[in-house]
């Protein structure tokens, strides 16, 4: 699991145009979500169009993932693949 999310949060502050999915057990979600909120203003911004007018911050999300739970695994895989389905050039980390 992601624990407190330090590694994923650091990636979002160092790598441009990325999506980071932090996963852990249900009891870890409140702390992960709080840490994401506390650090959101540090996530790098990037251009999300070709003319450079619009920028967005890197995306970081926390989700429950219990090993062996096929619903949790499917939800995580769906989120990770959404970056490519919606035309986002940023890949999952």
Number of C-alpha atoms within 10 A of each C-alpha: 13 17 14 19 20 13 12 19 22 13 18 24 18 13 16 16 22 25 24 20 20 26 22 19 14 11 9 18 19 12 14 23 17 13 16 23 12 10 14 17 12 15 23 19 19 17 14 17 12 7 7 9 8 11 13 13 20 23 18 22 16 22 21 19 20 15 11 8 10 11 11 16 15 12 13 18 12 12 17 17 12 14 16 13 11 8 9 14 13 17 14 17 14
